[in-house]
Amino acid sequence: MDKKWREEDPCKFDHNTCIYERQNKNPRENGCCYAFWYKNLGSQIYGVHQCEYLHPIEHCKNQNLSCKLFVCPYLRKHSNFKIEIKQLILVQVFFNRYQKIIIKNNFFIEKNKFLYKLKKDEHIIKPLILYYICRDFLVYKNVPKNKKEIAKKYDRIYKESNGLRNK
């Protein structure tokens, strides 16, 4: 996946700004590599901040499949670059439908916690509709206890900076 992103370079970064953000009056650096947590049992995004796995030279250092699969709406609409989970044969063969939902929805999570969640839901038998409604596919439905203070700070900065955009 990393190789595909590197070779095709769909975001066309220039001075840390992607093709989509360059069209905005106040572009945000580093495209969509902004992490967040959820609060209210996964119903609200909270504490948006620069992803801690984004390295200035080596780019993404996280080995999380969710991040590798994400293609922003702009690229989906304006380019031929697409990554579909349905086309990944290994995912189709080795993961059940609950695990595929986990893969699609858990961005910015460290590898060990992500893998633990995949393993934990390997033999789940809950009805799929309840799995969605209860947001059981999320690694974190709420801000982790050790991140609550920093999440408040990040949320305040996000609101004050108009979505982390340059003023």
C-alpha positions in Angstrom: 0.0 0.0 0.0 2.8 2.4 0.9 4.5 1.7 -2.4 1.3 2.4 -4.3 0.9 5.8 -2.5 4.5 6.7 -3.1 4.6 5.7 -6.8 1.3 7.3 -7.8 1.6 10.4 -5.5 -2.1 11.2 -6.0 -2.1 14.1 -3.4 0.6 16.0 -5.3 2.1 17.6 -2.2 3.8 20.9 -2.7 5.3 22.6 0.3 3.4 20.2 2.6 0.1 21.1 1.0 -2.0 18.6 -1.0 -3.8 19.3 -4.3 -7.1 19.7 -2.6 -5.9 22.2 0.1 -4.1 24.3 -2.4 -7.5 25.3 -3.8 -8.6 26.7 -0.5 -8.0 30.3 0.6 -6.5 29.1 3.9 -4.8 25.8 3.1 -4.1 23.3 5.8 -0.8 21.6 5.8 -0.4 17.8 5.5 -3.7 17.1 3.8 -5.9 14.7 5.7 -3.3 13.4 8.2 -5.2 14.9 11.2 -6.0 12.5 14.0 -8.9 12.7 16.3 -10.8 10.7 19.0 -14.4 10.2 19.4 -16.6 11.1 22.4 -20.2 10.4 23.3 -19.9 6.7 22.4 -18.4 7.4 19.0 -21.0 9.8 17.8 -18.8 13.0 17.8 -15.3 13.7 16.6 -13.2 15.4 19.3 -9.6 16.7 19.7 -8.5 17.0 16.1 -4.8 17.3 15.8 -1.8 16.6 13.6 -1.3 12.8 13.4 1.5 11.7 15.7 2.6 9.1 13.2 3.3 11.7 10.4 7.0 12.0 9.9 8.2 15.1 8.1 10.6 13.1 5.8 9.4 9.5 5.8 5.6 10.5 5.8 3.3 8.0 7.5 5.0 5.8 10.1 1.8 4.0 11.2 1.2 0.5 10.0 -2.5 0.8 10.3 -4.4 -0.5 7.3 -7.3 1.9 7.9 -5.1 4.9 7.1 -3.6 3.2 4.1 -7.0 2.5 2.6 -8.4 6.0 3.1 -8.7 8.1 -0.1 -10.3 11.5 0.4 -13.5 12.5 -1.4 -11.6 15.0 -3.6 -9.3 12.3 -5.0 -12.2 9.8 -5.4 -14.0 12.4 -7.5 -11.1 14.1 -9.4 -8.6 11.3 -10.1 -8.4 7.7 -11.0 -6.6 6.8 -7.8 -8.8 4.5 -5.7 -8.2 1.8 -3.2 -11.1 -0.5 -2.6 -11.2 -3.0 0.2 -13.1 -5.3 -2.1 -10.1 -5.5 -4.4 -7.7 -6.6 -1.6 -7.8 -10.4 -1.9 -6.0 -11.0 1.4 -8.5 -8.9 3.2 -11.4 -10.6 1.5 -10.1 -14.1 2.3 -8.8 -13.7 5.8 -11.2 -11.3 7.5 -14.9 -11.6 8.3 -17.4 -8.8 7.7 -17.0 -7.4 11.2 -13.3 -7.2 10.9 -13.6 -5.4 7.5 -15.7 -2.8 9.2 -13.0 -2.3 11.8 -10.4 -2.0 9.0 -12.5 0.7 7.3 -13.1 2.8 10.4 -10.1 2.9 12.8 -7.7 5.6 11.6 -4.7 6.9 13.6 -4.7 3.9 16.0 -1.4 2.3 16.9 -0.7 -1.1 15.3 -1.0 -3.2 18.5 -4.4 -1.8 19.5 -5.7 -2.1 16.0 -4.5 -5.8 15.7 -6.0 -6.6 19.2 -9.4 -5.2 18.1 -9.3 -7.3 14.9 -8.4 -10.4 16.8 -11.1 -9.7 19.5 -13.9 -9.4 16.9 -12.8 -12.5 14.9 -15.6 -14.7 16.3 -18.2 -12.1 17.1 -21.8 -13.2 16.7 -23.7 -9.9 17.4 -26.2 -8.9 14.7 -24.6 -6.6 12.2 -27.1 -3.8 12.7 -26.4 -3.8 16.5 -22.7 -3.8 15.8 -23.1 -0.6 13.8 -25.6 1.1 16.1 -23.5 0.4 19.2 -20.4 1.6 17.3 -18.6 -1.6 18.4 -16.3 -1.5 15.4 -14.4 1.4 16.9 -11.2 0.8 18.9 -12.1 3.8 21.0 -15.7 5.0 21.4 -14.5 7.7 23.8 -11.3 9.6 24.3 -8.8 7.3 26.1 -8.4 8.3 29.8 -4.8 9.1 29.4 -5.6 11.5 26.5 -8.5 13.5 27.9 -6.5 16.6 28.9 -4.6 16.8 25.6 -7.9 16.2 23.7 -9.4 19.3 25.4 -6.4 21.3 24.4 -6.5 20.1 20.8 -10.2 20.7 20.5 -9.7 24.3 21.8 -6.9 24.9 19.2 -9.0 23.4 16.4 -11.9 25.7 17.1 -9.7 28.8 17.5 -7.8 28.1 14.3 -10.8 27.6 12.1 -10.1 23.9 11.6 -6.3 24.1 11.9 -6.1 26.4 8.8 -3.7 29.3 8.5 -5.2 32.6 9.4 
